[in-house]
Amino acid sequence: MKLERLSRNRTFDGWLERYRHRASSLDCDMVFAIYLPDQTLNAPCHSLYWLSGLTCTDENFTQKAGALRVASELGLVLVCPDTSPRGFDMPGEHDSYDFGSGAGFYVNATQAPWSSHYRMYDYVNVELPALVDASFPVTGKRSISGHSMGGHGALISALKNPGLYSSVSAFAPISNPSQCPWGKKAFSGYLGNDTESWAAYDACALIRGELTERLPLLVDQGDADDFLDEQLKPERLQAACQASKHPLQLRLQPGYDHSYFFIASFIEDHLRFHARALNSA
């Protein structure tokens, strides 16, 4: 598959590159960022996929999270996809920040007109990993993390794909999307009004189900997050994990909000968590 390199910047003994390619799962051109530490010049390295939140693109994490220095030290390749398909201008696609453009929610839409293009679940878990594995010096072993909507995406991606990821973590994830305003709006639009179908993309429902793999979850949540009570609901994730004996480390961080200042404060912990899992798997 043809990759068009858009930019290349030297940073922390590695290269941050951005690429455009045709995504068959979404039927559009997509852009992703990839950080390649210099260790990849000598041998393939493991990968960490980062899924960003509402309104974000591939650039937010690489520019704001402060992750590249530690990724360089650990020899981790970082892969940062966009958050939704681009370029269609469908009716209503750009009307709100929490649905449509920038808000793909990492599901495969089943409702028209979204089902033609909004298939971010397949893009993130099938198409992009195959492309990265075929095009870059990576081992094929990968982990996944994300923030807010992307934290939701990371959790469901790992829970629904046993063996695909070595570890999973999240910052302020939308833990129970079928029971919060953001999730209800997105799921009704992308998946329809059959709320039973929403469970396939809800971390709490998946954890309460019959899983063949139970990767430990690392979740950080700021207690000063404006979205904590209405949208994120980490207590429901904790309850689901306790009921199903699913391993969870939920850290409530005093004074931290929903911003990238929060992510930058704890991203090193997450990168080291993933590096340990990838190197021991």
C-alpha positions as a Markdown table, in Angstrom:
| # | Residue | x | y | z |
|---|---|---|---|---|
| 1 | Met | 0.0 | 0.0 | 0.0 |
| 2 | Lys | 1.4 | 3.4 | -1.0 |
| 3 | Leu | 2.4 | 5.7 | 1.9 |
| 4 | Glu | 3.0 | 9.4 | 1.3 |
| 5 | Arg | 5.3 | 11.0 | 3.9 |
| 6 | Leu | 4.0 | 14.4 | 4.9 |
| 7 | Ser | 6.7 | 15.4 | 7.4 |
| 8 | Arg | 9.7 | 14.2 | 9.2 |
| 9 | Asn | 11.2 | 15.7 | 12.3 |
| 10 | Arg | 14.3 | 14.7 | 14.3 |
| 11 | Thr | 13.6 | 14.5 | 18.0 |
| 12 | Phe | 15.0 | 12.6 | 21.0 |
| 13 | Asp | 17.3 | 10.4 | 19.0 |
| 14 | Gly | 14.5 | 9.3 | 16.7 |
| 15 | Trp | 12.2 | 10.5 | 13.9 |
| 16 | Leu | 8.6 | 11.6 | 14.2 |
| 17 | Glu | 7.0 | 11.1 | 10.8 |
| 18 | Arg | 3.5 | 11.7 | 9.4 |
| 19 | Tyr | 2.0 | 9.7 | 6.6 |
| 20 | Arg | -1.1 | 9.8 | 4.4 |
| 21 | His | -2.5 | 6.6 | 2.9 |
| 22 | Arg | -5.7 | 5.3 | 1.4 |
| 23 | Ala | -7.7 | 3.4 | 4.0 |
| 24 | Ser | -9.9 | 0.8 | 2.5 |
| 25 | Ser | -11.9 | 0.2 | 5.7 |
| 26 | Leu | -12.9 | 3.9 | 5.7 |
| 27 | Asp | -12.9 | 4.6 | 2.0 |
| 28 | Cys | -10.9 | 7.7 | 2.4 |
| 29 | Asp | -7.4 | 9.1 | 2.8 |
| 30 | Met | -6.1 | 8.9 | 6.4 |
| 31 | Val | -3.1 | 10.5 | 8.2 |
| 32 | Phe | -1.2 | 8.9 | 11.0 |
| 33 | Ala | 1.9 | 9.8 | 13.0 |
| 34 | Ile | 4.6 | 7.3 | 13.9 |
| 35 | Tyr | 7.7 | 7.8 | 16.2 |
| 36 | Leu | 10.7 | 5.7 | 15.2 |
| 37 | Pro | 13.4 | 5.7 | 17.8 |
| 38 | Asp | 17.0 | 5.1 | 16.6 |
| 39 | Gln | 16.9 | 1.5 | 18.0 |
| 40 | Thr | 14.8 | 0.6 | 14.9 |
| 41 | Leu | 18.0 | 1.2 | 12.8 |
| 42 | Asn | 19.5 | -2.0 | 14.3 |
| 43 | Ala | 16.5 | -4.2 | 15.0 |
| 44 | Pro | 12.7 | -4.1 | 14.9 |
| 45 | Cys | 11.0 | -2.6 | 18.0 |
| 46 | His | 7.7 | -3.1 | 19.7 |
| 47 | Ser | 4.8 | -0.7 | 19.1 |
| 48 | Leu | 2.4 | 1.3 | 21.3 |
| 49 | Tyr | -0.8 | 2.5 | 19.7 |
| 50 | Trp | -2.3 | 5.7 | 21.1 |
| 51 | Leu | -5.9 | 6.6 | 20.5 |
| 52 | Ser | -6.8 | 10.3 | 21.0 |
| 53 | Gly | -10.0 | 11.9 | 22.3 |
| 54 | Leu | -12.8 | 14.0 | 20.9 |
| 55 | Thr | -11.8 | 16.8 | 18.5 |
| 56 | Cys | -8.2 | 15.5 | 18.3 |
| 57 | Thr | -6.1 | 14.5 | 15.3 |
| 58 | Asp | -2.9 | 12.4 | 15.1 |
| 59 | Glu | -0.9 | 15.5 | 16.2 |
| 60 | Asn | -2.2 | 16.2 | 19.7 |
| 61 | Phe | -0.4 | 13.4 | 21.5 |
| 62 | Thr | 2.9 | 13.8 | 19.8 |
| 63 | Gln | 3.0 | 17.5 | 20.4 |
| 64 | Lys | 1.6 | 17.7 | 24.0 |
| 65 | Ala | 2.0 | 14.5 | 25.9 |
| 66 | Gly | 5.8 | 14.6 | 26.4 |
| 67 | Ala | 6.1 | 10.9 | 25.4 |
| 68 | Leu | 8.8 | 10.9 | 22.9 |
| 69 | Arg | 11.8 | 11.2 | 25.2 |
| 70 | Val | 10.8 | 8.1 | 27.2 |
| 71 | Ala | 9.7 | 6.2 | 24.1 |
| 72 | Ser | 13.2 | 6.8 | 22.7 |
| 73 | Glu | 14.8 | 5.5 | 25.9 |
| 74 | Leu | 12.6 | 2.4 | 25.9 |
| 75 | Gly | 12.9 | 1.7 | 22.2 |
| 76 | Leu | 9.1 | 2.0 | 21.7 |
| 77 | Val | 7.6 | 2.8 | 18.3 |
| 78 | Leu | 4.5 | 5.1 | 18.9 |
| 79 | Val | 1.7 | 4.9 | 16.4 |
| 80 | Cys | -0.9 | 7.7 | 16.5 |
| 81 | Pro | -4.0 | 7.4 | 14.2 |
| 82 | Asp | -6.5 | 10.1 | 13.5 |
| 83 | Thr | -9.8 | 10.0 | 15.4 |
| 84 | Ser | -12.3 | 9.7 | 12.5 |
| 85 | Pro | -12.6 | 9.6 | 8.8 |
| 86 | Arg | -12.1 | 12.9 | 6.9 |
| 87 | Gly | -13.2 | 14.7 | 3.8 |
| 88 | Phe | -16.8 | 13.6 | 3.3 |
| 89 | Asp | -18.9 | 16.6 | 4.5 |
| 90 | Met | -21.9 | 14.5 | 5.2 |
| 91 | Pro | -25.0 | 16.3 | 6.5 |
| 92 | Gly | -24.5 | 17.0 | 10.2 |
| 93 | Glu | -20.9 | 15.6 | 10.2 |
| 94 | His | -19.4 | 18.9 | 11.5 |
| 95 | Asp | -22.3 | 20.2 | 13.5 |
| 96 | Ser | -21.0 | 19.2 | 17.0 |
| 97 | Tyr | -17.8 | 18.3 | 18.6 |
| 98 | Asp | -19.0 | 15.0 | 20.0 |
| 99 | Phe | -20.3 | 13.3 | 16.9 |
| 100 | Gly | -19.0 | 13.0 | 13.3 |
| 101 | Ser | -15.8 | 14.7 | 12.4 |
| 102 | Gly | -13.2 | 14.1 | 15.1 |
| 103 | Ala | -15.5 | 11.8 | 17.0 |
| 104 | Gly | -15.4 | 8.4 | 15.4 |
| 105 | Phe | -15.7 | 6.6 | 18.8 |
| 106 | Tyr | -13.7 | 3.7 | 17.5 |
| 107 | Val | -16.8 | 1.7 | 16.4 |
| 108 | Asn | -17.9 | 0.2 | 13.2 |
| 109 | Ala | -21.0 | 2.2 | 12.3 |
| 110 | Thr | -24.1 | 0.2 | 11.1 |
| 111 | Gln | -26.4 | 3.1 | 10.4 |
| 112 | Ala | -26.5 | 5.1 | 7.1 |
| 113 | Pro | -24.8 | 7.2 | 6.0 |
| 114 | Trp | -22.1 | 6.6 | 8.7 |
| 115 | Ser | -21.7 | 2.9 | 7.9 |
| 116 | Ser | -20.0 | 3.7 | 4.6 |
| 117 | His | -17.1 | 5.4 | 6.2 |
| 118 | Tyr | -17.1 | 5.4 | 10.0 |
| 119 | Arg | -15.4 | 2.1 | 10.7 |
| 120 | Met | -12.7 | 3.2 | 13.0 |
| 121 | Tyr | -12.7 | 0.0 | 14.9 |
| 122 | Asp | -11.6 | -2.0 | 11.9 |
| 123 | Tyr | -9.2 | 0.7 | 10.9 |
| 124 | Val | -7.4 | 0.8 | 14.3 |
| 125 | Asn | -7.4 | -2.9 | 15.0 |
| 126 | Val | -7.0 | -4.5 | 11.5 |
| 127 | Glu | -6.0 | -2.2 | 8.7 |
| 128 | Leu | -3.5 | 0.1 | 10.4 |
| 129 | Pro | -1.6 | -2.6 | 12.3 |
| 130 | Ala | -1.2 | -4.6 | 9.1 |
| 131 | Leu | 0.1 | -1.5 | 7.3 |
| 132 | Val | 2.5 | -0.6 | 10.1 |
| 133 | Asp | 3.8 | -4.1 | 10.4 |
| 134 | Ala | 4.4 | -4.3 | 6.6 |
| 135 | Ser | 6.0 | -0.9 | 6.2 |
| 136 | Phe | 8.1 | -0.2 | 9.3 |
| 137 | Pro | 10.8 | -1.9 | 11.5 |
| 138 | Val | 8.4 | -3.3 | 14.1 |
| 139 | Thr | 8.2 | -6.7 | 15.8 |
| 140 | Gly | 4.5 | -7.2 | 15.4 |
| 141 | Lys | 4.0 | -7.1 | 19.2 |
| 142 | Arg | 1.9 | -4.1 | 20.2 |
| 143 | Ser | 0.1 | -2.5 | 23.1 |
| 144 | Ile | -2.6 | 0.2 | 23.2 |
| 145 | Ser | -3.5 | 3.2 | 25.2 |
| 146 | Gly | -5.6 | 6.3 | 24.8 |
| 147 | His | -7.4 | 9.3 | 26.4 |
| 148 | Ser | -11.1 | 9.9 | 27.0 |
| 149 | Met | -12.9 | 8.7 | 23.8 |
| 150 | Gly | -9.5 | 7.2 | 22.9 |
| 151 | Gly | -9.3 | 5.5 | 26.4 |
| 152 | His | -12.7 | 3.9 | 25.6 |
| 153 | Gly | -11.3 | 2.9 | 22.2 |
| 154 | Ala | -8.1 | 1.4 | 23.8 |
| 155 | Leu | -10.1 | -0.6 | 26.4 |
| 156 | Ile | -12.6 | -2.1 | 23.9 |
| 157 | Ser | -9.9 | -2.8 | 21.3 |
| 158 | Ala | -7.9 | -4.9 | 23.9 |
| 159 | Leu | -11.0 | -6.6 | 25.4 |
| 160 | Lys | -12.4 | -7.6 | 22.0 |
| 161 | Asn | -9.1 | -8.9 | 20.5 |
| 162 | Pro | -7.4 | -11.5 | 22.7 |
| 163 | Gly | -3.8 | -11.9 | 21.7 |
| 164 | Leu | -3.6 | -8.7 | 19.6 |
| 165 | Tyr | -2.2 | -6.5 | 22.3 |
| 166 | Ser | 0.3 | -7.3 | 25.1 |
| 167 | Ser | -1.1 | -4.6 | 27.4 |
| 168 | Val | -3.7 | -1.8 | 27.7 |
| 169 | Ser | -4.0 | 1.4 | 29.6 |
| 170 | Ala | -6.1 | 4.5 | 29.5 |
| 171 | Phe | -6.3 | 8.1 | 30.8 |
| 172 | Ala | -9.8 | 9.3 | 31.8 |
| 173 | Pro | -11.6 | 6.8 | 29.6 |
| 174 | Ile | -15.3 | 6.9 | 28.8 |
| 175 | Ser | -15.7 | 3.8 | 30.8 |
| 176 | Asn | -19.4 | 3.0 | 30.3 |
| 177 | Pro | -20.4 | 4.8 | 27.1 |
| 178 | Ser | -23.8 | 3.2 | 26.8 |
| 179 | Gln | -24.8 | 5.0 | 30.0 |
| 180 | Cys | -23.4 | 8.5 | 29.5 |
| 181 | Pro | -24.4 | 11.4 | 27.2 |
| 182 | Trp | -21.4 | 11.3 | 24.9 |
| 183 | Gly | -21.8 | 7.6 | 24.4 |
| 184 | Lys | -25.5 | 7.6 | 24.0 |
| 185 | Lys | -25.3 | 10.3 | 21.3 |
| 186 | Ala | -22.5 | 8.5 | 19.4 |
| 187 | Phe | -23.9 | 5.0 | 19.7 |
| 188 | Ser | -27.5 | 6.0 | 18.7 |
| 189 | Gly | -26.1 | 7.8 | 15.6 |
| 190 | Tyr | -23.6 | 5.2 | 14.6 |
| 191 | Leu | -25.2 | 2.0 | 15.8 |
| 192 | Gly | -28.9 | 2.8 | 16.0 |
| 193 | Asn | -31.5 | 2.6 | 18.7 |
| 194 | Asp | -31.1 | -1.0 | 19.6 |
| 195 | Thr | -29.3 | -0.5 | 22.9 |
| 196 | Glu | -28.4 | -4.2 | 23.2 |
| 197 | Ser | -26.1 | -3.8 | 20.2 |
| 198 | Trp | -24.2 | -1.0 | 22.1 |
| 199 | Ala | -22.7 | -3.6 | 24.6 |
| 200 | Ala | -20.3 | -4.8 | 21.9 |
| 201 | Tyr | -18.4 | -1.4 | 22.3 |
| 202 | Asp | -18.9 | -0.8 | 26.0 |
| 203 | Ala | -15.9 | -1.7 | 28.3 |
| 204 | Cys | -18.1 | -2.4 | 31.3 |
| 205 | Ala | -20.4 | -4.8 | 29.4 |
| 206 | Leu | -17.4 | -6.6 | 27.8 |
| 207 | Ile | -15.7 | -7.0 | 31.2 |
| 208 | Arg | -18.9 | -8.6 | 32.6 |
| 209 | Gly | -19.0 | -11.0 | 29.7 |
| 210 | Glu | -17.2 | -14.2 | 28.9 |
| 211 | Leu | -13.6 | -13.1 | 28.0 |
| 212 | Thr | -10.9 | -15.5 | 26.9 |
| 213 | Glu | -8.2 | -13.1 | 28.0 |
| 214 | Arg | -8.2 | -10.7 | 30.9 |
| 215 | Leu | -5.3 | -8.3 | 30.4 |
| 216 | Pro | -4.6 | -6.1 | 33.5 |
| 217 | Leu | -6.0 | -2.6 | 33.0 |
| 218 | Leu | -4.0 | 0.5 | 34.1 |
| 219 | Val | -6.3 | 3.6 | 34.3 |
| 220 | Asp | -5.4 | 7.0 | 35.5 |
| 221 | Gln | -8.2 | 9.5 | 36.3 |
| 222 | Gly | -7.9 | 13.1 | 37.6 |
| 223 | Asp | -10.3 | 13.9 | 40.5 |
| 224 | Ala | -10.7 | 17.5 | 39.2 |
| 225 | Asp | -11.8 | 16.4 | 35.8 |
| 226 | Asp | -15.0 | 18.3 | 34.7 |
| 227 | Phe | -16.3 | 15.3 | 32.9 |
| 228 | Leu | -15.7 | 12.8 | 35.8 |
| 229 | Asp | -19.2 | 12.3 | 37.1 |
| 230 | Glu | -21.4 | 12.8 | 34.0 |
| 231 | Gln | -19.3 | 11.2 | 31.2 |
| 232 | Leu | -16.4 | 9.1 | 32.4 |
| 233 | Lys | -17.8 | 7.0 | 35.3 |
| 234 | Pro | -14.7 | 5.1 | 36.5 |
| 235 | Glu | -16.6 | 3.7 | 39.4 |
| 236 | Arg | -18.6 | 1.7 | 37.0 |
| 237 | Leu | -15.5 | 0.3 | 35.4 |
| 238 | Gln | -14.2 | -0.6 | 38.9 |
| 239 | Ala | -17.5 | -2.3 | 39.8 |
| 240 | Ala | -17.5 | -4.3 | 36.6 |
| 241 | Cys | -13.9 | -5.4 | 37.2 |
| 242 | Gln | -14.6 | -6.4 | 40.8 |
| 243 | Ala | -17.7 | -8.4 | 39.8 |
| 244 | Ser | -15.8 | -10.3 | 37.1 |
| 245 | Lys | -12.4 | -10.5 | 38.9 |
| 246 | His | -10.8 | -8.6 | 36.1 |
| 247 | Pro | -7.4 | -7.1 | 37.1 |
| 248 | Leu | -7.6 | -3.3 | 37.3 |
| 249 | Gln | -5.3 | -0.6 | 38.7 |
| 250 | Leu | -7.4 | 2.5 | 38.9 |
| 251 | Arg | -5.5 | 5.5 | 40.2 |
| 252 | Leu | -7.4 | 8.6 | 41.1 |
| 253 | Gln | -5.0 | 11.5 | 40.8 |
| 254 | Pro | -5.7 | 14.5 | 43.2 |
| 255 | Gly | -6.1 | 17.9 | 41.5 |
| 256 | Tyr | -5.7 | 16.7 | 37.9 |
| 257 | Asp | -8.1 | 17.6 | 35.2 |
| 258 | His | -8.9 | 16.3 | 31.7 |
| 259 | Ser | -6.2 | 18.1 | 29.8 |
| 260 | Tyr | -2.9 | 17.0 | 28.3 |
| 261 | Phe | -1.2 | 18.5 | 31.4 |
| 262 | Phe | -2.7 | 15.5 | 33.2 |
| 263 | Ile | -1.5 | 13.1 | 30.5 |
| 264 | Ala | 2.0 | 14.5 | 30.4 |
| 265 | Ser | 2.3 | 14.1 | 34.2 |
| 266 | Phe | 1.8 | 10.3 | 34.1 |
| 267 | Ile | 2.6 | 9.2 | 30.5 |
| 268 | Glu | 6.0 | 7.9 | 31.6 |
| 269 | Asp | 4.4 | 5.5 | 34.0 |
| 270 | His | 2.2 | 4.2 | 31.2 |
| 271 | Leu | 5.1 | 3.8 | 28.7 |
| 272 | Arg | 7.1 | 1.8 | 31.2 |
| 273 | Phe | 4.1 | -0.3 | 32.0 |
| 274 | His | 3.7 | -1.2 | 28.4 |
| 275 | Ala | 7.4 | -1.7 | 27.8 |
| 276 | Arg | 7.5 | -4.3 | 30.7 |
| 277 | Ala | 4.6 | -6.1 | 29.2 |
| 278 | Leu | 5.9 | -6.1 | 25.7 |
| 279 | Asn | 9.4 | -7.2 | 26.7 |
| 280 | Ser | 8.1 | -10.1 | 28.9 |
| 281 | Ala | 5.3 | -11.4 | 26.6 |
